Structure formats: C-alpha cells, structure tokens
Amino acid sequence: MNFSELGRMIETLGRDRGIDKRVVVRAIEQAFLVTARKKYGIQGEYETRYNDNEDEIEIYQYKNVVESVKDPIIEITINDARTLDEAVEVGDQLGIRIENPNFTRVDVQTARQIIFQKVRDAEREILFSDFKHREGELVTGIARRYERGNVIFDLGKSDAILSLKEIIPGENFKTGDRIQAYLSEVVMTNRGPEIRLSRTSPMY
C-alpha cells in the first residue's frame, strides 16, 4: 500500500509544527492500526509499520497456528502457515503481511483525521512542557483582545490569559500593548494548555 503523500506529510508536519518526525510516524502507524481493526475485525491482532524506504505503511495480521481453524480472523492452519514459514509449529503465532489492504477513500480520510488529531495532541504536550517549567517567571507579551473581561496576550508560541481578578485595578490595555506579567500557572484543559498570568500576585 503506497501513499506518496506520507513522506511529504511527515516532512511538512515535522518542519512546520516543530514536532519530532518519530512522533508523526507513530501517529501514522496508530492511525492505520485503528483503520485496519475497523476493516478486518476488531478481535484480530494487527501491527503497522512505516517503511520510509518505500514510503508505505506495512500492515501485519497475527494469527495463531492451529490444526483446525475455528475463527479465521485469529487462526491459521499449520499447513497454510508453513507455506509462509516452514519453521512454524502448532501453538506459534505468525505475522502475515496484508499485501493489498484495499483501503477505501473513506478509510484513508479517517486515518488522516486520526493522524492530525494525534499531531495536535503532540503539539499541546510540547507546548505544555515548554511553559510548565517557566511557572514563576516574568514574561512579556502583546495584548491581542479581550474575552469576557480577561485579556489575551500573545507570548509568541502561545496565547496566555490575564484574568480580570489578576489585573491591577484601573489598568486598561489596548491591542498591541507590550506588557510584562507573572506566569503563575500552566494547566492542561480539554482545549489544550492554558497559560495563566498575574499582575496582582505578590511574586510580581
């Protein structure tokens, strides 16, 4: 199964989003693992590997070698198994490469969605890690907008929030103002990392 875009996707995501290529490769492998399970049966055991030389995903289905097959999704007869590997014995588990997965356009689109979701998750983790260790530091950002009384600041890599209660009474900020604040907390939310600032903290 060859998708000429896979290598390009790995390069683009790694370069543009600053994500380790290995993270992108794992996302691709996991995405096609989910797709394979949906297509061939969730009770089966599968493995996916990205072959960078061929720019393709290799899918392997693992089956138990038995004398008589009761469930063809998870079992293979000893006779059939030995056509693939002469050394196998009953009781072994044999990995069989699925040569032509015949994924539909919908299957590929589903895989792409999973890939980008996992990449977004990785971005969030990287962002969280980048700022978590900076708790307690003074940071400088640019005021971008107000949201429900809170000021949203651009710190370069991410936005940060200066809540109404953390603003010195009487302060007003205009879009574009460069402001210094105390980075009080970084928490992970359902929408990703939330960087919280303060200008009223005694530490500031």
N, C-alpha and C positions, 0 to 999 in steps of 0.2 A: 504494500500500500504506500503510494508515494504522493506526498503533498509538497509541491515545490515551494509552497509558502512557509513551511515550518522553519527552515533555517533562517529565512528572512525575518520571520516573526521573532525568533529568539534574538537575533542581532538587534532588531529595532527596539524591542522591549528592554533589552539589556542596556542599550545605549541611551534611549530617550528617557527612561524612567529610573535609571541608575540601579537596576536590580541585577544581582549576580545571575549569570546565564544558567547556572545549575538550578537556581530556583525556578526559572522559566521552563527548563527541561522537565523538572519534576512536575510542574503544573500541567504540561502537555501529556506526560505519561499518566498522571492521575485522571486527567480528563478523558482520555481514550480508554482507560481502565473502566471508568463508570459507563461509558458508551458501550463497551464490549459486554459488560454484565447485562445491560438492558437488552442488547441484541441477541445474546446467545444463552441467557439464562442466569439469573442471579445466584442459583445454587452452585454454579460452576466456579472453579478456581482459575484465575487468569493472572497473567503478568504482562506488563507493557514495557518496552524499552525503546528509547530513541536512538536510532543509528545515525550518528552525524555524518558518517562517510557517505551513506546513501540518502540522507535527508528523508528518513521514513520512520514510521512507528512500526515496530515489530510486536505482534500480539501472540502470546503463548497460552494455550489452554492445558491445564494439568489434569491428567486422568489417572485413576488407579488401575493397575494391571490386574485383571481377574481371569478366571477360567470361563465364566459365563456372565455376560452383561445383563444387568437388571435396569440400570439407568445410564443411557448412552452419553448423557451430559458429563458425568463424572467418572465413567468407567470405559475401559477398552479391553478387548480380549487379548490374551497372551499372543495369539497368532498374529493379530493385526499389529500389536505393539512391536513384535520382532521384525516386521517389515520396515520399521522406522529405526529400531535399535536392537541389534541381535543379542545384546548382553542383558536385556531386561528379564526380570523374573516376576512371577506372580507375587503380588504384595508391594511391588515397586510403584513409584509414581512417575509418570512420563510426561514431559513437557512437549506439546505438539504445537508447532507454529501454524497459525491460521494464515495461509498464504494469500487468500483473496477475501478479506473481510466484507467486501461489498457494502460499505457504509453508504447510506443514502445522503442526500444533501441535508436532510433534517438531522441525521446523526452527526454530520460534520459541524453543522451550525450549533448543535447542542454542546459539542466538545469545545468549540470556540468560546461559547458563553462561559463554560466552566473554567477554561484557561484564563480568561480575562478577570473572572471573579477571584481566582486564586492569586493572580498577579496583583489585583487591588488589595487583597488581604496582606500580601507580602509587603506592599508599599506602606500600608498602615503600620505594620510591625516595625519596619525600618524607621518610619517617622517617629513612632512612639519611642523607640530605642534612642534615636538621635536627641530627642528633647528631654526624656525622662532623667537622664544623668545631669541635665542642666537646671534641675529644680534648685531654687535658692540663688540663682544668678540674676544679675541685672541684664535685661535685654532691651534692644532698641527696635522699634517697629514703626510702620507708617499706618496712620489711621485710614481705613478704607470706607467704613459705613457704620451706621447704627442699626442694631436689631433689638427691638423691644427694650430700648434704653441702654443696652450694652454696646460697647464699642468693639468692633472687629479690627484687629491690627494685622498687617502683613509682616511676617518675620522673615520673609524670603522663601524658605522651604515650605512654610505652612502659615495658616492664619492662627491667631490667638484671640482669646476673648478677655476683655476687661469689663467685668460686670458692673452694674450701676453702683452696688454697695462698695466696690473697690476703687471708685473714682473719688478723688478729693472733692468735697462739697464746693460748688461754684465753678469747677473746671468744665470747660467746653472744648471739644475738639472739632476741627474742620478736616474734611477729606484732604489727605496729603500731608497732614501734620506729622512730624517725626517726634515720637515720644519714647521716653525711657520708662520701664516698669520692672517690677519684681516678678520673676517667674515662680509662682507659688506652688503650682501643682500641674501634673500631666496625668490625665486619666483616659482609659480606653472606654469608648462608648460604642453603641451599635453603629454609629456613623463614622467611627474611626477615632483617632486620638483627639482629645480636647485639651488645648493648652490654655491654662488659666493664669491671668496676670493680676497684679495688685499695685495700686499706688497709695494705699492706706495702711499696708502692713508695717509694723514696727521695723521689720527687716529692711524695708525700702528706705 
